[in-house]
Each structure stands twice: as structure tokens, then as C-alpha cells.
Amino acid sequence: MVAMADYRAADVERIEMKVGQTQTLESLRQAVVPPYVMIVPFIELPAGVELVRRDNLDEDGIHGCVFTLRAIAVSEGTLRVGFRDLKKGNAVIEKSIRVKVKQD
């Protein structure tokens, strides 16, 4: 079972981290209903942040996951999180979140 995330993409506009810090971000959530049956969560990270792991949500009927992110360098940028259509590969739902990584 995945523990509660530090941030939920649906609720946050900005994330601040310190170099070396690890944080979790719950992706957006989407019910498994047409036309959102064949979609997968995605995340695009700014420089200075890396993806450590991705864990699926333990809920039936909901698309989503929890991303574990690590701050690796001082930076500022925008991450994109959302869902891609499995067949076409295009983003069908997305959100941008500002990310700032600072030194300890």
C-alpha cells in the first residue's frame, strides 16, 4: 500500500524542495470511464529534479499513481503531470506545477 503523498497534483501550484530531498507527488486522478479508459499517468520534470520511482494507486476504477521525486541540483522550472492516451500518445489531461529547488 502506498503511503499518503507529500503533494497532490490536483491541489498544488508550486513545490519547493532542497537539494538531496525526496518528495512524493500524487498524480492527477481520473475515473476509468469513457473516453478515459485507455490512459496512463505521465510526468515531465524540469532540470534539477529526477524521478526515483512510480507506484500505482491502490484503488479500483481510478487512474493515477504516486511519483517519488528527488531534488538533485539548484534549479527552478515547471513540471507537467497528467495522462496520455495509450493509443495516440498525446496528452489528454495535464497540469503544470512550478518547482523550485534550493540549497540546504
C-alpha positions as CSV (number, residue, x, y, z in Angstrom):
1,M,0.0,0.0,0.0
2,V,1.3,3.4,-0.9
3,A,1.5,6.0,1.9
4,M,-0.1,9.4,1.6
5,A,1.8,11.6,-0.8
6,D,3.5,14.8,0.3
7,Y,1.7,16.7,-2.5
8,R,-1.4,16.1,-4.7
9,A,-1.1,17.4,-8.2
10,A,-4.8,18.5,-8.1
11,D,-4.2,20.7,-5.1
12,V,-0.8,22.2,-5.6
13,E,0.5,25.0,-7.8
14,R,4.1,25.2,-6.5
15,I,6.6,22.7,-5.0
16,E,9.7,23.7,-3.1
17,M,12.5,21.2,-2.4
18,K,16.1,21.3,-1.1
19,V,18.9,19.6,-2.9
20,G,19.0,15.9,-1.8
21,Q,15.4,15.9,-0.6
22,T,12.9,13.3,-1.7
23,Q,9.2,14.2,-2.0
24,T,6.2,12.3,-3.3
25,L,3.6,13.7,-5.7
26,E,0.3,12.1,-6.3
27,S,-0.6,12.4,-10.0
28,L,-4.0,13.7,-11.1
29,R,-6.8,11.2,-10.7
30,Q,-9.3,10.2,-13.3
31,A,-12.1,7.7,-13.1
32,V,-11.9,4.8,-15.6
33,V,-14.8,5.8,-17.7
34,P,-15.1,6.6,-21.4
35,P,-13.3,8.3,-23.0
36,Y,-10.7,7.8,-20.3
37,V,-10.3,4.1,-20.3
38,M,-7.0,3.7,-22.2
39,I,-4.9,6.4,-20.5
40,V,-1.7,6.3,-18.4
41,P,-0.2,8.8,-16.0
42,F,2.9,10.8,-17.1
43,I,5.3,13.3,-15.6
44,E,7.8,15.6,-17.3
45,L,10.4,17.0,-14.9
46,P,12.4,20.2,-15.0
47,A,16.2,20.1,-14.8
48,G,17.4,19.5,-11.2
49,V,14.7,17.0,-10.4
50,E,14.7,13.3,-11.1
51,L,12.1,10.5,-10.9
52,V,13.1,7.9,-8.4
53,R,10.0,5.6,-8.7
54,R,6.4,5.4,-9.6
55,D,3.8,3.5,-7.6
56,N,0.2,2.8,-8.8
57,L,-2.7,3.9,-6.6
58,D,-4.3,1.0,-4.7
59,E,-7.8,2.0,-5.8
60,D,-10.1,0.3,-8.3
61,G,-11.7,2.4,-11.0
62,I,-9.2,5.2,-10.7
63,H,-6.3,6.1,-13.0
64,G,-3.3,7.6,-11.1
65,C,-0.1,7.0,-9.3
66,V,2.4,8.4,-6.8
67,F,5.7,9.7,-8.2
68,T,8.7,9.8,-5.9
69,L,10.9,12.8,-6.9
70,R,14.5,13.7,-5.8
71,A,16.0,17.2,-6.0
72,I,19.5,16.8,-7.4
73,A,20.5,20.4,-8.3
74,V,19.5,24.0,-7.5
75,S,17.0,25.0,-10.2
76,E,13.7,26.5,-11.0
77,G,11.2,25.3,-13.6
78,T,7.9,23.7,-14.4
79,L,6.9,20.1,-14.2
80,R,4.0,18.7,-16.3
81,V,1.8,15.9,-14.9
82,G,-1.3,14.3,-16.5
83,F,-2.5,11.5,-18.6
84,R,-1.6,10.3,-22.1
85,D,-3.8,8.3,-24.5
86,L,-2.2,4.9,-24.7
87,K,-3.0,4.5,-28.5
88,K,-2.2,8.0,-29.7
89,G,0.4,9.0,-27.2
90,N,-0.9,12.6,-26.8
91,A,-1.7,14.3,-23.5
92,V,-5.5,14.2,-22.8
93,I,-5.4,15.8,-19.4
94,E,-2.4,17.8,-18.0
95,K,-1.4,20.4,-15.3
96,S,1.7,22.4,-14.9
97,I,3.3,22.9,-11.5
98,R,6.2,25.3,-10.6
99,V,9.2,23.7,-8.9
100,K,11.9,25.4,-7.1
101,V,15.0,23.5,-5.8
102,K,17.2,25.4,-3.4
103,Q,20.4,24.6,-1.5
104,D,20.1,23.4,2.1
